[in-house]
Amino acid sequence: MAEQVLTDFIRALRSADVRVSTGEAIDAAEAVKLIGYADRRRLSDTLRIVLAKSPAEKLAHDRLFDIYFSRQAVPQSAPTEEQDAEETGDSPDGPGDMLDLLQSGDETAIAVAMERAGQEAGLQDIRFSTQVSYFAQQMMKSLGVERLEREMMDAFRERTEDGQARAEALIEGRKDMFGRAREHAKQAFETYGAGATLAFREDVLAETALTALDVRDLARMQALVQKIAKRLAVKHSRRRRKKNRGQLDVRKTLRANAGFDGVPFDLAWKQTKRDRAKIVAVCDVSGSVARVVRFFLMLLYSLNEVVPDIESFAFSGRLENVGDTLEREDFAQAMDKIVNSIGMSSTDYGQSLSDMRMNHWDVLDRRTTLIILGDGRSNYGDPRLDLFREAAARVKRVIWLTPEGESLWGNGDSELPRYRPHCHTMKHVTTVKDLERILDEALSRYQ
């Protein structure tokens, strides 16, 4: 049983998005062999050191440890199956009979029986809170509720006061055991299923159109954006640190080993010079585009680890630099301020490009990935293609993101088909997953 206790705890950690490798699981097993299960504080500290790495993982570990090891069915000494059998009077093959457990009133035996019934019911596979009642019913079957129910019906059939009293006692006993089983299943959901449910919700949210989100989704979306940003930061930081070891630099190697009579103890490899990532975002904050812009900038500014050089501009009629506002103030308040102050004018792409040319042209250079986020609808004004063409010639890459589907490009006052030849990429984006893919692709160009 001791090995199963640790295995199930690691499974719970993994379901909560704590990355535990096979090697770390082996290390944890070896550590537990040395310290045992008796000292809970010592056990928690040990497993925390071995299994949890980041601050978020340590918080998840502490939460799950308290839930998982608070169960009476996992005694401090983590006994063997033979010891459990001696305590309950049953064989190791079964969890014992519910009727016998009620008659004995032995809380330890009941707790151990509940744990075993949960294992037989496959409680480790619970994923949703709606499954709690189902697994509780399965545990009741494993505990032998059929025999109790037969005894209860026989007592009713006696039609005597003693029989009635016995039947009522059995009803209460069954109710109590179901409550225990339900609580056990609920606790198992908190241990194994809460993380999986959150992951499922995040997957659904990541594929939901940003324009369809309501106020209740914003907090969850903010947490999801932070997680996506962390994933991108880890991925591209690792790529940036990798060295090109494909070609030996002979001249540097000979110089480095001149003191060793030419014996190449230290090898030098040819390195390819990489540009530091720089992104200039120009965002239309009018109308429905503003919702998409909000999450795009939230994601972009969460990537400061791998994109230290970010310049942000917002416009509807006139273009303004909003980078300082986003960096200094609370993000949600900053975005509300930007949308309310800049996004209320009639949209004019030509004027925004003219403002860029007059006041901010020097931010565009060969390192720059220029990302325009907007629908390209300029109220039939001059789109200033000449300025856009000039901007595209100054930068490394031009990416245009639009919340409108391609079938609408060119309809009415849409100028997207005229801007498109000067863009490296023009894509329809609706979800945070789309934004992640675009930023992933843009950052990969700097590797």
N, C-alpha and C positions, 0 to 999 in steps of 0.2 A: 504493500500500500504506500510506503514511503516514497518510492519512485514515482508512483502515479500522482501523488500530491504535488510534487515539483513539476511533473510533466504538464498537469492541468493548469498550474499557475503560469507556466511559460506560455501555454496556449492562450490563456486569458490576456497576457501581456501583448501577444501578437495580434489578438483581435482588437486591441486598443491602439494599434498602430505603433507599438514599441518594437523596433527591429531587433530580434534576438536571433543570432546566427547559431548554427549547429555547434560550433566551437564554444560559444558563450554558454550554451545549454550544458555542454559537457563540463565546463569550468564550474558552473553553478552546482551541478551534481557532486563534483569532487569537494567543493567547499562545504556543502551541506553534510557530506559524510564526516567531515572533520568537526563541525560545530553542532550538528544535530538540530532538532526542532524545539527543544525545551525552552530556550531563551528566545522569546519572540522578538525582542528589540535587537538582539544580536543577529538573529536570522534576517530581519528586515534590512539592517544595515549592510549585511554581507551580500544579499541578493541585489540590493540597490546598487552597490559598487560594481558587481559583475554584469548585471543585465541592463541597467539604465545608463544612458550616456548623456543625452542632452537634458537641459532643465525641464522641458516638456515631458520627456520620458520618465524623469524622476518623479514628477507630479503624478503621472499615470500609475507608476509603480506603487507609490505610497497609497493612492486611493484604492487600487485593486488589492494590495496586501491587506489593508484593514478589512475589506469586504471578505476576501477569500479565507483568510486565516482566523476570522472571527467565528466561523462555523464550529459548533460544538462537535461536529462529526469529524473534525480534523484535530484530534487531541494534541497537546503540546509535545508529547513524546512520539507522535506519528507511529502507532503500534502496527505490528504485522497483522496479517489476516488471521493467524492462529490466535493472537491475543484478542482480536475482536470477537472471535468465535467463543472464546472462553468467557468474555464479558456478557455476551448475549445468550449463550447457551445454544447457539445454532451452529450449523456447519458453515465453513467459509463459502459454500456455493450459493447461499441465498441470504436475503436480508432479514429473514425471520418473518413470523406471522403477526399481522396487525392485532388480532385478538389477544395473543399471548403478550404482546408488548403493552397493550392497554391494561391487562390484568396485572402485569408486573409493576407498572408505573415507573420503571427504571429509565430516567431521563437520558443517561449515557447510552443505553441500549437503543432507545428510540432515535437518538441523534445519529448513531452509527448506522442503524437500519435505513434512515432517511438518506444518508449519503450513498449507501449501496443501491438503494432504489433509484436514486437520481442517476447513478452510473449505468444501471441496467436500462433506464428509460432513455439514455443518450442525452442527458441534460446538457452536456458540454456543447451540443450542436444547436442550442437555442440561439435565435438571432433576432426575434422581434418580441415586443412586450405582449402582443396578442397571442403568443404561443404559451404563455404562463399557465393558463387553465388546462390546456391540452397536456402539457408535461406533468402537471399535478395529477391529472387523472391517470396517466400512465404509471406514475409512481404509486398511486393507490392500488392499481392492479398488481404491481410488483410486490407490494407489501402484503397482499393477500386479502383485499377488501371483500372478495367473494365469500370467503368463509364467515366473515363478520356479518355480512348481509344475510346469509342463510341462517345464522344464529338469531339475528334480529327478527326475521320472518317467523321462525319457529316459536320465538317468545311471544309474538303477536297471536299466533294460532292457539296458544294455550288458553287465551281468554281468561286469565286470572290476574289478580292484583300483582303477584310476584312477577308473572310473565310480562305484564304491562310495564312494571318498573324496570325490569331487565332490558326490555326493548328500548325504552326511553334512554337508559344509560348507554346502550350501544349506539343509539342515534347521536347522542352527545359525543361519544367517543369517536364515531366516524367523522362528525363535524370538526372535532378538534384535530384529528389526524389530517383531514383535508386542508385545514387552515395551515398546519405545519408544512404540508407538502407544497401548498401554494406559496408560502413564504420562502421555502427552500428554492422553488423554481424561480421566484422573483429575484432572489439573491443571485441565482445562477445567471439570470439575464443581465443583471448589473455587472457580473463578473465577465461573462463570455460574449454577451450579445449587444451591450450598449455601444461598444466601439464599432461593431459591424453595422448596427443600425445607423449610426452617425455617418459611416463611410457610404452606406447606401443613399442616405439623404444628400450627402455631398455630391455623389455621382449624378443624382437626379438634378440637383441644383446647378451643377456645372453644365448640364445640357439644356437648361431652361433659358428661354430668350430673356435677355436683360431687361427689355422693355416690358416684359410681362411680370416682373417681380413687384411685390407689394411691400409695404413697410415692414411686415413681420419677417420678410426674408433678408432684410438688409444686414442684420447682425450676423446671421449664419453665413451670408455671402462674404462679409468682411473676414470672417475666420477662414473661409475657403480660399479667398484671395491670398491671405498670409501663407497658407499651406502651399499653394501653387508657387508663390514667390520663393519660398524656402526650397522647394524642389528644383526650380530653375537655377537658383543661386548655387546649390550644391553641385548640380550637373555642370554648370559652366565654370565654376571655380575650379573644379577637378580638371576640366579640359584645359583651362588656362595654365594650370600648374604642370601639366604633362610636357615632357621635353621630347623633341624630335631626335630619336636615337638611330635614325635610319642610315646616316652617313657619318663616317669618322672624319674629323677635322685633323688631317695629318700634321699641318704646320703647328697648330696649337698644341697637339699632343707631343710633338718633338720638343717644343719650347718648355712645356710643363715638366718634361722628364729629362731635361738637360743634365741635371745633377745625378742622374742614375745611369750614366753611360748609355743613354738612349733606350734603356729598358722601359717599356710603356706601362709603368705602374698606374698612372692616372691617365684615363682616356678622355679626350675632349671631343664633343659631338657638334656637328654643324647645327646652328639654331636658326629657325626661320623667324624673322622679326614680325611680331604681331601688333596690330593697332590696338590701342586701348579703346574700349567700347564708348561711343558717344551717341546719344539719341536726342534729337530735337523733335518734340511733339507739337504739332499745330492742330488745335482741336476746335471744331465748330460746336459751340455750347448752346445752340438754339434748338427749340422744339424737342422732338423725341431723341435726337442725337445725344442730348445732354446726359441721359441715363447711361448710355454706353460709355461716354467719355469718363464719367465718374469712376467706373470700375477699371477702365483702362489705365487711368492715371493712378488709381490706388495700387494696381498691380505694378505699374512702372516704378513708382516711388518706393515700393517694397524691395526693389532690386538694387538698392544703392551699393550692395556688397560687390556686385559684378558690373554695375553701370554707375560709376561715381560721377560721371559727367552727363547730367540731364538738363536740358533747357525746355521749358514748357510755355506755350503761348495759347491763348484762347481768343476767340472772336465770334461775333455774329455780324456786326457792322464794321467796327474797328478792332484791330488786333492789339492785344496787350500781353506783356510778359507776366505770367502768373507763378513762375517758379518760386520766388521768394515767399509768396503767400502760402503755397503748398508746403514749403519746408518749415516755415516758422509757426504756423497755426495748426490747430487740430484739423485733421484731414476733412472730416465731415463738415465742420463749420466753414473751412476754407472753400470747399466745393460749393456750398450753398451761397457763399458770398460771391464767388466767381460767376455762378449761373445767374444770380439775381442782378449783378451789376453789369455783366457783359452780354449775357444771353438774351436780353430783351429787345435788341435792335433788329431791324430787317437784315437778313443774311446777305453779305456781299463778299464773295470770294476774291474778286478783283481788288477791292479796297484793302482787304487783309493782306494780300500779296504785296500791294504797294506799300503798306505800313511796314511789312517785313523788310522790303528792299531799302526803305528810307532809314529805319531805326535799328535793325537787328541782323543785317546781312552778314556781318562778320562772324556770326555763330555757325555759319554753314562752311564747312571745310571738307577735306578729303576723308576725314575720319567719321564724318557724320552719317548716321542713318536718319533720314528725314521721314517721319511718320505723320501723315495727314489723316485725321479722323473726321469724316463728315460725309454728307449725302451729295455734295457737289451741286446743290440747288442754289443758284445765285440771283433769283428773282429777275432773270433776263438781263442782268448787268454784264458789263465787259468782264470776262473771266481772266483777263490778263495772262494769256497763254505765253506771251513773250517772257514775262517774269518767272513763270513756273518753269519754263524751259531753261532759263538761266540758272535758277535754283538747282534744278536736277543736274546740271552740268558741274556744279560746284561740290556735290556731295558724293559719298561712297555709294549710297543706295536710297531709293525713294519707294516708300510703301504707302499705299492709300487704302484705308479701311473705311468701309461704308456699311451702315446698318440696312441699306436697301438691297433687295435682290437684283440680280443682273438683268432681269426682264424689265426693270424700271429705269435702267441706266439710259439716258438720252430722252426719256419721256418728259414733256413739259419743259421746265427750266433746268433740267439736269444737264450739267456740262461734263459728266464723267467720261463719255467717249472721247472728248477733246483733250482731257487731261491724261487719259490712259496711255497714249504712246510714249509719254515722258516718264512713266513709272516703271520700276522694275517689277512691282507686284501691285495689283489692285484686287482686293478681296472683299467679299460680303462677310461680315461678322455679326453674330447675334448673341453668342453665349460667351461666358468667361473661358470656356474651353477653346473657342476660336482665338481669343486674345492670347491665351497661353501658347498656342501653336505658332502664332505670328511672332511673338517675342522670342520664342525658342529658336525659330528660324533666323531672326535678325541677329541674335547673339552668336549663333553658330558661325556667322560670317566673320567674326573676329577671332576665331580659333585657329 
